Amino acid sequence: MLNSLWLHTAYPKDQYPKLDDDLRCDVCIVGGGLSGLTTAYLLAKEGKDVILLEKDSILGGASGNTTGKLTAQHDLVYAKLIKQFGEANAKIYYDVNEEAIAFGRSIAVNDELKDADSILFSQTEQGTEQLQQEMAAYKTLRMPGELGKNSELPIHTEATLTLKNESQIHPVRFGQHLAKLAVEAGARIFEHSDVTLMDLKKKLLSVNSAHEVHFNELVLCTHYPIEALRGLQFMKLLVTRSYVVSAEATMALQGQYISVDSPKRSIRTAQFDGKTHFLLVGEGHQAGVESETNVHYKTLHSEIDKIYNLSNVTHAWSAQDPQTPDLVPYAGSISSSIPYVYLSTGFRKWGMTNSIVSAHIIADQILGRVNRASGLYAPDRTGFGSFLLQAMKTTGLVLVEFTGGHLTRTDAPICTHMGCRTRWNEADETWDCPCHGSRFRKDGSVLEGPATKPLNLD
Ligand SMILES: Cc1cc2nc3c(=O)[nH]c(=O)nc-3n(C[C@H](O)[C@H](O)[C@H](O)COP(=O)(O)OP(=O)(O)OC[C@H]3O[C@@H](n4cnc5c(N)ncnc54)[C@H](O)[C@@H]3O)c2cc1C
């Protein structure tokens, strides 16, 4: 049961080899999620010699465990972006995310993508006020939003804010298709090829501690930046985890929904192979802080049964995503001291369009082209202002864990990234780190970074 609907209904798997030689390339991309695959495709089709290294199987990370809404409606964000970055930048954010949808439409075939309206809904007076403020931001940015009242959901809604004609994808089939296009354009993809060490000065990577890849430019699309970069971004990313249950349904929804009140819920249906699936997503919390995670699945099971009257739950899974303090991802060259190293992360659970946006920024930088979103998404930006204060409050726990984790709490193993105490996640049967979101399998091997070394379970 604990398996993603998307991974379970993927196309028959294309076999990509494990790296078994020392190689050289123009651009090495680490990570085979949507972010890495899009970057590989964009650069290969421009004639760059591209290698993509994936430690497990492509699309097995967040991209295979997402909700798959390909939309520029990223929860309540535009009023905040105008306040933090000004109108012009907020408009750039909207425009480039809309362009990412257009990119998706230009690639997708068959059931990989479907158009759908994106709808925010409120269930309280306070939520409705927030929707009104967001609508005002839509107007300022000339976004085609519409305030309304009723929805097709069998729950009470006070108000809705609709962004029409967005889309949703089967993220794994879409990503598999993208991988094929990248390979057809000349990219070389290697699976089960774990980057265990990076020497940024010598421009080489060690893969599976056995082979080397020499590169001119390096793009890190590992979701959370892997260990060797810990001095750069780790304190400016907060990781949150959410849970998904999916049941067979008889009717598809016209829209895809997200609530603005608590408890947060994201809802969509998906139709492919003649079947309809209903996805209910929520129960988010900071990654790695909870052991008794079964309760989250139970809550969603109960809701999908009682509220949506769907008893045939076929899949349940959970996943996490990092977010930056100011809500905008980090994409582009990391710093002027290592201009040939690029990073793509911090999508705040809106990485379907944002990974495409990030890939375009990075590809344009490598190809020497101007990209109007480069400044907004720059990884080395400063000026987080009140956002950083808020983030520090939220991540106060990180500091507690980091300084006190060795001494107290449990006898759980110590994370190999920065020495925080991990927690046993009873539903997923993993060791999860509350500090930066690393996750380890029962046997101690790394499931998700930033850690790259296994746990010591002795
Ligand atoms: C529950 C949930 C729901 C979401 N819903 C939506 C949604 O509806 N719409 C939306 O826009 N976004 C959504 N998101 C966010 C979106 O899924 C992610 O932001 C996006 O998939 C991230 O893509 P990525 O390529 O950066 O990371 P990933 O897909 O995680 O890919 C990173 C890859 O890097 C590999 N890797 C890591 N370390 C190494 C290494 N050392 N060597 C080699 N490979 C390595 C990993 O194995 C992995 O395959 C959701 C996220 C969650 C958690």
The ligand as an ORCA input file, in Angstrom:
! r2SCAN-3c Opt
* xyz 0 1
  C       3.575     15.763     -1.039
  C       4.059     16.681     -2.114
  C       3.168     17.156     -3.051
  C       3.611     18.016     -4.050
  N       2.726     18.480     -4.967
  C       3.129     19.330     -5.927
  C       2.213     19.841     -6.887
  O       1.039     19.469     -6.937
  N       2.676     20.740     -7.773
  C       3.963     21.177     -7.760
  O       4.301     22.051     -8.547
  N       4.869     20.664     -6.896
  C       4.487     19.753     -5.989
  N       5.390     19.257     -5.103
  C       6.812     19.620     -5.226
  C       7.533     18.830     -6.313
  O       7.132     17.487     -6.291
  C       9.040     18.895     -6.066
  O       9.409     20.223     -5.803
  C       9.828     18.437     -7.292
  O       9.402     17.160     -7.667
  C      11.319     18.424     -6.981
  O      11.977     17.951     -8.118
  P      13.556     17.759     -8.076
  O      13.974     17.282     -9.402
  O      14.181     18.984     -7.533
  O      13.793     16.659     -6.938
  P      13.627     15.074     -6.991
  O      12.493     14.649     -7.809
  O      13.650     14.622     -5.566
  O      14.941     14.593     -7.697
  C      16.205     14.648     -7.073
  C      16.965     13.393     -7.488
  O      18.328     13.520     -7.090
  C      18.800     12.226     -6.769
  N      20.009     12.362     -5.944
  C      20.090     12.858     -4.682
  N      21.372     12.776     -4.235
  C      22.098     12.232     -5.247
  C      23.478     11.886     -5.388
  N      24.350     12.079     -4.383
  N      23.891     11.334     -6.546
  C      23.017     11.128     -7.573
  N      21.696     11.428     -7.482
  C      21.249     11.981     -6.341
  C      17.619     11.623     -6.013
  O      17.715     10.216     -5.958
  C      16.426     12.123     -6.811
  O      16.018     11.204     -7.797
  C       4.975     18.394     -4.096
  C       5.871     17.906     -3.153
  C       5.430     17.067     -2.162
  C       6.408     16.583     -1.164
*
